[in-house]
Amino acid sequence: MSETADTPLDLIIIGAGPIGLACGIEAKKAGLNYLIIEKGCLVHSLFRYPLNMTFFSTSERLEIGGVPFISHQPKPDRFEALEYYRRVADSWQLNINLYEEVTEVKKIDGYFSVTTAKSGYTSSNVILSLGFYDEPWWLNIPGEELPKVRHYYTEPHPYFRQKLVVVGAANSAVDVALETWRKGAEVTMVIREPGIRDSVKYWVKPDIENRIAEGSVTAYFNSSLKAIRETEVDIETPDGIVTIKNDFVLAMTGYQPPFRFMKQAGVTFQTDQYHTPVYNETSMETEVKGLYLAGVVCGGLKTNKWFIENSRDHAGMIIRHIKSN
Ligand SMILES: Cc1cc2nc3c(=O)[nH]c(=O)nc-3n(C[C@H](O)[C@H](O)[C@H](O)COP(=O)(O)OP(=O)(O)OC[C@H]3O[C@@H](n4cnc5c(N)ncnc54)[C@H](O)[C@@H]3O)c2cc1C
């Protein structure tokens, strides 16, 4: 279902992730004239997650709009989640324009002018449910532009019998290191910290620590990648620069919210280390009247503060506030 630019809207929701969809459902329930605009496919971030990933949440905690989420195991996988959110979009007949990137949000004379790559819209309210998965933390080192360097991981097969460097020590780096090693890659982890992070899932941490201790996975702690070339990389270690042979680099160094886009829309930020956006914690409204934040984007650089489970409620909070105005 696709919406055109002709009608002024009550609400535009930017981003069709789980939380953008939840906002759409609440808007529909409240009888608002709304449109969700998404630059990629439905739940684009989830679509790009590793193929074999399993959610850490049990399925009922990922439910939105009262649609039951049935999964084979208590914790669903990516395929089940994609199926589920497609079902949600269909069963609620949500108004979503897919593959339409929003390029600008401007408030003019009390209304938001929303410009996209395909069209333009006017709306009384806007929700930014933008997620954080589009902009990786770059390594900013020579060779990062080589095609063998990747910031997103999908599956282990391409790395079979390859010399692989995995950068990072959080959940995604550890998952990637273990999965690729188990599928025949020769894995070296390059880790800035002195150890695997405590935030790594408690059932996975001993696995990686034991693989490192037994020498199956090599790890350079207190170290960072300094340069990448076609067939080797330089690692700065406490003992000096070490150069090793290398075929691929997977930089699992995390992602950040689209701060520039948020700023141009009028969002302001605290001066804390997380660059946390300013918003009212009851209404989710920013300092711009009618401009709201929802989902993971609310945490700024603390991208593990808000996730699907604990930010589903943002939808109801926002729509109640819009209706009360
Ligand atoms: C490997 C992994 C496992 C996870 N497991 C869990 C779990 O078990 N439980 C849990 O609760 N959370 C989990 N999370 C976190 C969870 O997936 C995110 O918190 C969740 O996706 C946030 O939903 P969201 O709707 O806020 O953002 P997103 O899902 O990121 O959606 C944002 C959407 O906005 C779109 N967008 C961005 N900019 C624009 C623009 N300018 N124009 C149009 N569209 C735009 C994006 O394309 C995207 O589709 C996991 C995350 C990862 C990486």
The ligand as an SDF file (V2000), in Angstrom:
LIG
                    3D

 53 58  0  0  0  0  0  0  0  0999 V2000
   22.2830   -8.8820   16.2340 C   0  0  0  0  0  0  0  0  0  0  0  0
   21.2230   -8.1380   17.0140 C   0  0  0  0  0  0  0  0  0  0  0  0
   20.3490   -8.8190   17.8470 C   0  0  0  0  0  0  0  0  0  0  0  0
   19.3350   -8.1510   18.5390 C   0  0  0  0  0  0  0  0  0  0  0  0
   18.4830   -8.8600   19.3610 N   0  0  0  0  0  0  0  0  0  0  0  0
   17.5120   -8.2030   20.0300 C   0  0  0  0  0  0  0  0  0  0  0  0
   16.6110   -8.8950   20.9000 C   0  0  0  0  0  0  0  0  0  0  0  0
   16.7190  -10.1120   21.0880 O   0  0  0  0  0  0  0  0  0  0  0  0
   15.6460   -8.1970   21.5370 N   0  0  0  0  0  0  0  0  0  0  0  0
   15.4920   -6.8450   21.3710 C   0  0  0  0  0  0  0  0  0  0  0  0
   14.5800   -6.2740   21.9770 O   0  0  0  0  0  0  0  0  0  0  0  0
   16.3430   -6.1530   20.5860 N   0  0  0  0  0  0  0  0  0  0  0  0
   17.3330   -6.7930   19.9110 C   0  0  0  0  0  0  0  0  0  0  0  0
   18.2040   -6.0960   19.1140 N   0  0  0  0  0  0  0  0  0  0  0  0
   18.0620   -4.6480   19.0140 C   0  0  0  0  0  0  0  0  0  0  0  0
   16.9150   -4.3040   18.0910 C   0  0  0  0  0  0  0  0  0  0  0  0
   16.9880   -4.9900   16.8740 O   0  0  0  0  0  0  0  0  0  0  0  0
   16.8590   -2.8210   17.8360 C   0  0  0  0  0  0  0  0  0  0  0  0
   16.8770   -2.1660   19.0550 O   0  0  0  0  0  0  0  0  0  0  0  0
   15.5810   -2.5240   17.0790 C   0  0  0  0  0  0  0  0  0  0  0  0
   15.7260   -2.8730   15.7180 O   0  0  0  0  0  0  0  0  0  0  0  0
   15.1800   -1.1080   17.2670 C   0  0  0  0  0  0  0  0  0  0  0  0
   14.0210   -0.8760   16.5140 O   0  0  0  0  0  0  0  0  0  0  0  0
   13.8130    0.5430   15.8760 P   0  0  0  0  0  0  0  0  0  0  0  0
   12.5160    0.4400   15.1570 O   0  0  0  0  0  0  0  0  0  0  0  0
   14.0250    1.5820   16.9070 O   0  0  0  0  0  0  0  0  0  0  0  0
   15.0210    0.7100   14.8400 O   0  0  0  0  0  0  0  0  0  0  0  0
   15.3920   -0.1320   13.5370 P   0  0  0  0  0  0  0  0  0  0  0  0
   14.9050   -1.5240   13.6270 O   0  0  0  0  0  0  0  0  0  0  0  0
   16.8440    0.0630   13.3000 O   0  0  0  0  0  0  0  0  0  0  0  0
   14.5510    0.5990   12.3990 O   0  0  0  0  0  0  0  0  0  0  0  0
   14.8820    1.8840   11.9340 C   0  0  0  0  0  0  0  0  0  0  0  0
   14.4330    1.9830   10.4760 C   0  0  0  0  0  0  0  0  0  0  0  0
   14.5450    3.3380   10.0570 O   0  0  0  0  0  0  0  0  0  0  0  0
   14.9310    3.3440    8.7020 C   0  0  0  0  0  0  0  0  0  0  0  0
   15.4860    4.6600    8.3880 N   0  0  0  0  0  0  0  0  0  0  0  0
   16.5800    5.2530    8.9420 C   0  0  0  0  0  0  0  0  0  0  0  0
   16.7870    6.4660    8.4040 N   0  0  0  0  0  0  0  0  0  0  0  0
   15.7950    6.6640    7.4930 C   0  0  0  0  0  0  0  0  0  0  0  0
   15.4770    7.7390    6.5930 C   0  0  0  0  0  0  0  0  0  0  0  0
   16.2180    8.8530    6.5330 N   0  0  0  0  0  0  0  0  0  0  0  0
   14.3910    7.6000    5.7920 N   0  0  0  0  0  0  0  0  0  0  0  0
   13.6190    6.4770    5.8530 C   0  0  0  0  0  0  0  0  0  0  0  0
   13.8810    5.4400    6.6790 N   0  0  0  0  0  0  0  0  0  0  0  0
   14.9620    5.5230    7.4900 C   0  0  0  0  0  0  0  0  0  0  0  0
   15.9410    2.2070    8.6280 C   0  0  0  0  0  0  0  0  0  0  0  0
   16.1180    1.7520    7.3050 O   0  0  0  0  0  0  0  0  0  0  0  0
   15.2930    1.1580    9.5380 C   0  0  0  0  0  0  0  0  0  0  0  0
   14.4650    0.2550    8.8350 O   0  0  0  0  0  0  0  0  0  0  0  0
   19.2240   -6.7590   18.4190 C   0  0  0  0  0  0  0  0  0  0  0  0
   20.1170   -6.0560   17.5990 C   0  0  0  0  0  0  0  0  0  0  0  0
   21.1180   -6.7250   16.9010 C   0  0  0  0  0  0  0  0  0  0  0  0
   22.0780   -5.9180   16.0540 C   0  0  0  0  0  0  0  0  0  0  0  0
  1  2  1  0
  2  3  1  0
  2 52  2  0
  3  4  2  0
  4  5  1  0
  4 50  1  0
  5  6  2  0
  6  7  1  0
  6 13  1  0
  7  8  2  0
  7  9  1  0
  9 10  1  0
 10 11  2  0
 10 12  1  0
 12 13  2  0
 13 14  1  0
 14 15  1  0
 14 50  1  0
 15 16  1  0
 16 17  1  0
 16 18  1  0
 18 19  1  0
 18 20  1  0
 20 21  1  0
 20 22  1  0
 22 23  1  0
 23 24  1  0
 24 25  2  0
 24 26  1  0
 24 27  1  0
 27 28  1  0
 28 29  2  0
 28 30  1  0
 28 31  1  0
 31 32  1  0
 32 33  1  0
 33 34  1  0
 33 48  1  0
 34 35  1  0
 35 36  1  0
 35 46  1  0
 36 37  1  0
 36 45  1  0
 37 38  2  0
 38 39  1  0
 39 40  1  0
 39 45  2  0
 40 41  1  0
 40 42  2  0
 42 43  1  0
 43 44  2  0
 44 45  1  0
 46 47  1  0
 46 48  1  0
 48 49  1  0
 50 51  2  0
 51 52  1  0
 52 53  1  0
M  END
$$$$
